[in-house]
Amino acid sequence: MHGAESRHDPGMVSLRVVTESDWPLWREARLAALADAPHAFTARLEDWPRGGAEQWRARLALPGSRNVVAVLDGRAVGMIRGVPRGGGACELRSVWVGRAARGRGVGGRLLAAVETWARESGATSLRLSVLPGNAEAIAFYRRNGFLPTGRRLPPGATGEQSMAKRLG
C-alpha cells in the first residue's frame, strides 16, 4: 500500500499521506480543486500540466514536505500540502475540500494532519496566503487559530493576504 490511510470504512472520508508513487491521486485532487474552486487559487486549470508522471512526481518530491489527500469512495475529495520554509516556519498550500466532503470536518482533519507534521518537524508557526475575497477560507483559517499578519503576498501581484498560526 502506498501512503498511510487513517480510515478504511466505505462512505467515510479517509486521509492519505501521499508520496511520489501516489502522483495519480495527487493529480486527481489538484485538478479537481482547480475545477471546483478556481476563485481560490492563483493557478488556473488550463495552465496546469495534465500529464507527465515525472512532473507530478517532482511536485511530491520536495524534501521534508507533507502532502495529504482526503479520499471518499476511492475518489480524491480534499487535499493539503505543508512545505518547510525555514526559520521555524512551515507553509500551507493547495488547501481544498470538495463539495462531496464539505460539512464533514474534512478541512479540520486535513489541517490537523499538517499541524502535527509541522510540530514534529520542529516548526513554531504555520503560514499561508489566501486570495482577497475568499471569505469562506479566511473564516475557516480564523476558526482554526490563524490570524492576519497585515502583509499582502506576493507584493504587487495577486494581493494575497498572509495569515499565520503559532504552534506549541
Backbone torsions as a table, in degrees:
resi	resn	phi	psi	omega
1	MET	NA	139.3	177.5
2	HIS	-92.5	147.7	177.8
3	GLY	66.1	-166.3	-179.2
4	ALA	-131.5	126.2	179.4
5	GLU	-95.4	143.0	178.3
6	SER	-98.7	-23.5	177.4
7	ARG	-148.5	156.5	-178.3
8	HIS	-127.2	2.5	-176.2
9	ASP	-69.9	133.3	175.1
10	PRO	-60.9	142.2	-179.8
11	GLY	81.8	-7.1	178.4
12	MET	-102.6	146.9	177.2
13	VAL	-84.7	126.3	176.8
14	SER	-110.4	153.1	176.1
15	LEU	-105.2	137.7	-178.0
16	ARG	-130.9	119.9	172.7
17	VAL	-74.8	123.7	-175.0
18	VAL	-106.5	148.7	179.0
19	THR	-120.3	-178.3	-179.0
20	GLU	-53.3	-37.0	-178.2
21	SER	-71.8	-12.4	178.7
22	ASP	-95.3	18.2	-174.5
23	TRP	-54.1	-33.6	178.8
24	PRO	-63.3	-36.4	178.4
25	LEU	-69.3	-42.0	177.1
26	TRP	-62.2	-43.7	178.0
27	ARG	-60.2	-45.3	178.8
28	GLU	-56.9	-46.3	-178.7
29	ALA	-65.3	-46.1	-176.7
30	ARG	-64.4	-44.1	179.5
31	LEU	-67.4	-37.4	176.5
32	ALA	-64.2	-41.0	179.7
33	ALA	-62.3	-45.8	-179.1
34	LEU	-66.0	-33.7	178.4
35	ALA	-74.7	-39.4	-175.4
36	ASP	-77.3	-36.8	-172.6
37	ALA	-136.1	61.6	-177.9
38	PRO	-60.7	-25.7	179.4
39	HIS	-70.1	-15.1	-173.1
40	ALA	-96.7	-6.2	-174.0
41	PHE	-129.5	149.0	174.8
42	THR	-77.5	-28.2	176.8
43	ALA	-75.3	151.3	177.1
44	ARG	-115.1	145.9	-178.5
45	LEU	-53.0	-43.8	-176.9
46	GLU	-68.0	-18.2	179.1
47	ASP	-92.1	-10.6	-173.4
48	TRP	-86.9	134.2	-179.9
49	PRO	-66.2	130.5	-178.5
50	ARG	-91.0	-25.6	-175.9
51	GLY	-117.9	-161.9	175.1
52	GLY	75.2	86.5	-179.5
53	ALA	-52.7	-38.9	-177.3
54	GLU	-65.4	-38.0	177.6
55	GLN	-63.1	-43.6	-178.7
56	TRP	-70.7	-39.8	176.5
57	ARG	-59.5	-42.1	-178.9
58	ALA	-60.9	-33.9	178.8
59	ARG	-65.6	-28.1	-178.8
60	LEU	-96.1	-2.0	-172.9
61	ALA	-94.3	0.2	-178.6
62	LEU	-59.6	119.7	-177.5
63	PRO	-57.8	133.5	176.4
64	GLY	81.2	-1.2	-179.2
65	SER	-82.6	164.3	177.3
66	ARG	-130.0	125.0	-179.2
67	ASN	-123.4	124.9	-175.5
68	VAL	-129.9	135.1	177.2
69	VAL	-119.3	135.8	172.5
70	ALA	-90.2	132.7	-175.8
71	VAL	-123.8	132.5	176.2
72	LEU	-130.6	122.0	179.7
73	ASP	50.4	41.9	176.1
74	GLY	80.5	1.3	-179.1
75	ARG	-113.7	145.2	175.2
76	ALA	-72.3	125.1	-179.5
77	VAL	-126.3	5.4	178.2
78	GLY	-172.1	162.1	179.8
79	MET	-160.2	159.6	173.9
80	ILE	-158.3	150.8	-179.6
81	ARG	-134.3	132.2	174.2
82	GLY	-113.9	131.4	-176.2
83	VAL	-127.6	128.9	176.6
84	PRO	-68.1	139.9	-178.0
85	ARG	-122.1	-2.6	-179.3
86	GLY	81.2	167.9	-179.9
87	GLY	62.3	25.8	179.5
88	GLY	81.2	11.8	-177.5
89	ALA	-118.0	149.5	169.5
90	CYS	-126.1	156.2	-177.3
91	GLU	-119.0	137.5	172.8
92	LEU	-88.1	139.1	176.7
93	ARG	-143.7	161.9	171.7
94	SER	53.4	39.8	-179.7
95	VAL	-81.2	126.1	-179.4
96	TRP	-159.2	140.7	170.0
97	VAL	-129.9	123.3	-178.9
98	GLY	-74.1	164.0	-177.4
99	ARG	-55.0	-38.6	-177.3
100	ALA	-65.6	-20.2	-176.2
101	ALA	-111.4	-3.8	-178.1
102	ARG	-67.8	146.7	180.0
103	GLY	81.6	7.4	-179.3
104	ARG	-111.8	6.7	-179.3
105	GLY	79.3	13.9	-176.6
106	VAL	-65.5	-42.3	179.5
107	GLY	-58.6	-44.3	178.3
108	GLY	-64.5	-38.4	178.3
109	ARG	-67.7	-41.5	177.6
110	LEU	-62.2	-45.9	179.8
111	LEU	-62.1	-43.0	178.7
112	ALA	-61.5	-37.5	179.4
113	ALA	-62.4	-41.3	-179.7
114	VAL	-76.1	-35.8	176.3
115	GLU	-60.9	-43.1	178.1
116	THR	-60.6	-47.2	177.4
117	TRP	-57.9	-45.0	-177.3
118	ALA	-63.5	-44.4	178.0
119	ARG	-61.0	-45.9	-180.0
120	GLU	-64.5	-24.6	177.3
121	SER	-81.6	-6.2	-179.0
122	GLY	91.6	8.3	-180.0
123	ALA	-70.5	147.5	176.3
124	THR	-109.6	-6.7	176.6
125	SER	-153.6	155.5	172.3
126	LEU	-116.3	136.9	178.0
127	ARG	-121.0	158.9	174.6
128	LEU	-157.8	166.3	170.4
129	SER	-131.2	142.9	-176.8
130	VAL	-132.2	140.2	-177.9
131	LEU	-67.2	145.0	177.7
132	PRO	-59.3	143.9	178.6
133	GLY	86.8	-6.1	178.8
134	ASN	-88.6	69.1	-174.1
135	ALA	-60.7	-36.6	-179.8
136	GLU	-62.2	-45.2	179.1
137	ALA	-67.2	-43.5	179.7
138	ILE	-59.6	-43.5	178.4
139	ALA	-63.3	-41.8	177.7
140	PHE	-59.5	-48.3	-179.1
141	TYR	-64.0	-41.0	177.7
142	ARG	-61.0	-44.1	178.3
143	ARG	-59.8	-25.9	-177.6
144	ASN	-102.2	20.9	170.7
145	GLY	90.7	6.2	177.9
146	PHE	-86.4	140.3	178.8
147	LEU	-124.3	146.6	176.6
148	PRO	-61.7	141.4	177.9
149	THR	-93.1	-11.7	-177.0
150	GLY	89.3	-4.7	179.4
151	ARG	-97.9	150.0	172.8
152	ARG	-112.6	131.7	-176.6
153	LEU	-127.2	150.6	-25.0
154	PRO	-69.7	149.4	-176.0
155	PRO	-55.5	128.6	174.8
156	GLY	77.4	-2.6	-177.1
157	ALA	-100.7	-95.7	-174.1
158	THR	-93.1	-11.4	180.0
159	GLY	72.6	25.4	179.5
160	GLU	-58.9	139.0	177.4
161	GLN	-85.6	132.1	177.6
162	SER	-89.3	136.8	175.8
163	MET	-132.9	154.9	-179.1
164	ALA	-147.1	156.9	177.7
165	LYS	-136.2	129.9	175.7
166	ARG	-80.1	138.6	179.7
167	LEU	-107.0	155.5	175.4
168	GLY	93.9	NA	NA
